[in-house]
């Protein structure tokens, strides 16, 4: 093997690993976080967890990514250890799909159908289609992701063919044959497989390299078998590293992954080589091929899952004994806000989590304003305390989401996720300010109660009307935001204009009452603070709605959006405004008029 063969080997290995990486990224982006969301929610029955773990891993082509995600789920309190064990078992089965794909390089035959099955025949076609998809896609899209998958697969297969061709000359090399023979020692072979896989942190890649070496003809099954067993142990390093600094339960999830592979490998090796003493498996001295490697890899992982599935609770207990101590609470307030940074490696799913968290934040902000407006006319100290608590939690949401999204913005995300991120980043400060104003309004209610002040009857009617309008605009905004509903969002601004009008009229009415001596100056100052808070809540709702409309309409200009209305649009806008204004009457006369109309 000369220097050029070594360079070909290195080049082939580089292309192989790069192809695997971009294919995996493309598959993850195509899934758009949906697979991980299913993984998170549909794991109550352990057998379903196994099937889901296998399915997700088969699609994203990485058991390491699946197990790291499981560690993140457990660390966040989203998933229990009893659910995690099934997914981990399934991930080991799903990762064997890659080895079967790579085994296509070993197909031999002269018929046209067999030749077409060889990657060297169809990979160029896939590469051509892939590059067309990528080049004709102007921005991130499903089409571009599909092109990335096809290109990744073609590069992967080309790298595999290059590696196989580079090492094929080693068949007659005595030194190489001697090294391979040494690995037939089960213990040494397992150590080599484990260490190599731990270094590159991918059992799929490690198995693929072993399959490439089969092209030499010097790799016998006696060598390949223990190396494959070691590869299953080495792949656990990724999840163990991921669990560093995580909760005890997350560490236990990583230990379950290790124990599953360690126990399965140990039992298999002892049983296999004990039987071999009496039976003497002749195939061990045969030259291994890519399909044989894939078969051993699959049979072991399926067999280990079937064998250890009935005692999966035992694996959980073993992990709990290893990582001793009380389990952390899985549903604390801080934990509900927390988003695990491990999910940053799966950007599409990380965005799904951020969307879920900001929806929670929006609903909490809405709840705070509802409570705050209620205590204005019907004071309750517990409700005021709840508003204070909610404001603190919403603040945490803003801090966590803001920091997390900044980190996520450096990742490779789709165009849809990019727009969604922009909406969230612009909206979280508005939701936080809504909760701040809710707190201010609740504090005003507390001041009124403490000083034993009260609104006049007409002022109470006016406060009730604007309270209802503010609650309605918050409900409309949160609903449109949580459902990405631009149509509903378009109705926010007319209602915001109504609230501005109500605020102005209430202030004018207060001045009239003040002149007649029906209201005190002190109560007037408090009323001014309340109206300012309510009006600003509606302003923040308007900001959120405009973010939704302009970003998703590819017309990001919130300041000039309504100014650019056509005459027809402006007429429709003010027609809606006039109708809404009648829904929130301030005076007795208006209320009676509305009741008669109904």
C-alpha positions, 0 to 999 in steps of 0.5 A: 500500500503506497502513499497514494493509496493512503491518501485515497483511504483518508479522502474516502474516509473524509467523504464518507463521514461528511456524507453521513453528516450532511445526509443526517442533517438533511433528514433531520431538517426534513422531519422538521422536529416532528419525529422528535415531538412524536418521540416525546409524546408517544412513549407511555407503552414501552413496546411503542417506545422501542418501535419509535426509537427504532423508527426515529433512529432509522430516519435520522441515521444516528443512534447517538443523536437519539440517545442524546435527545433522550438524555435531554428529555429526561434532564428536562423532566419531559420523559421518565426513565421507564420511558427512556429505556424503551427508546434507547433499546429501539435506537440500537435497532434503528442504527443497523439500517445504515449498515444495510445501506452500506452493504449495497457496495458489496453487490456483485453480478453481471446482470443489469439489475444487479449492476443497477443496485450497486451504489456506483451505478445509481449514486451519480444519478442521485447526486445529479438530482440532488445538486439540481434541487440545491441549485434551483432552491433560492432559500431553505426549503423542503426541496433544498433539504431533499437535495442535501439528503441525496447529495449526502447519500451519494457522497457517503457511497462514493466515500465508501467505494473510495475506501474499499478501492484504496484498501483492496491492495492490502489483501496480499500484505503480510503485515496487514494480515498479521494485524487483522489476525491479532484482532481475532482475540475477542477481548482485543477486538472488543477494545479496538472496536470500542475505542475507535467508535468512542473516538469518532462517536458514531457506531454507524460510521465505525461499522461502515469503515469495517465494511470497507475493510472487508474489501481486502478479503483479510477481515475474517468473521473471527475478527469482525465479530468482536470489533462489532461488539466493541462498537456497540459499547463505544457508541455509549460514550456520546450519551455519557459525555452529554450527561455531564452536568445534567440531572441525576436522572439524565445521568441514569439514562446515559447509564441505561444505554451503557448497561444495555450494550455492556450486558448484551455484549458480555452475555452474547460473547460468553454464550457464543464463544462457550458454544464455539468450544463445542461446536466450532463455528466454521464461518468464523474463518471465512472472509467477511463481507459487507452484508455479513457485517450488517447481518451480525450488527442487526441480529445482535441488536435485535437479539439484545433488545428481545432478551433484555426487554422483559427486564428493562425495569432492572436496567432502570434500578441498576442505573439508579443504584449506580447514580444514587441519591434522590431524584430531582423534582420533574415539575418545578417552576424553573424546570418548566421554563428550562430548555436543554441545550442538548437539543441545539444539535437538533435545530428543528426540534429545538424550534418546536420546543421554543414555540411550545415555551413561548405559547406557555409564556403567552398564556401566562401573560394573558392569565395575568392580565385577566386576573389584574382586570378582575381585581380592579372591580372585585379585589382579592388578595390571592389574585394579586399574589398570583399576578405577582407570581405570574409576572416573575415566571414570565420574566424567566421565560423571556430570559431563557427563550431570548438566550436560547434563541440567540444560540439557536440562530447560529445553527442551520435552520430552515426558512420557516423556522427562521421566520418563526424565530424572528416572530418569537424574538420580537414577541417575547418582550411584548408578552413580558411587558404585558405581564409587567403592566398586569402587575402595575394594574394589580398594584393599583387595585391593591392601593385602592383597597388599602386606602379604602377608595372606590370608583363611582358608579359611572367609573365602574361601568367605564372600567368594566367596558375597557377591561372587557376590551383589553381581555378580548384583545389579549385573547385574540392576540394569544389565540392568533399567535399560538395558532399562527393565524394571520387572519385573526391577527388582522382583527387586533389593530381595529380593537386596539384603536377602540381601546385608544378611543375608550381610554380617551373618552374615560379620561374626558369623563373623569375630568367632568366628574372631577369638576362636579366633585364626584371624584377625588384627585387622588383617585384620578391619579390612580385611574390615570395609571390604570388606563395607561397600563391597559392602553399599553397592553393593547399596544403590545398586543398590536405589536405581536399581531403586526409581527405575525402579519408582516413576517409571514407575508414577507413584508416586514415593515410594522411601522408602515403596514397600516399606512400602506392600506388601499382605500378599500382596505382602509374603509374595511378597517374603519368599518370594523372599528365602528362595529367594535366600538358599539360592543363596549358601551360606557354609558347607561344610554349606550348600554340600553341602546345595545340591549334594545338592538339585541 
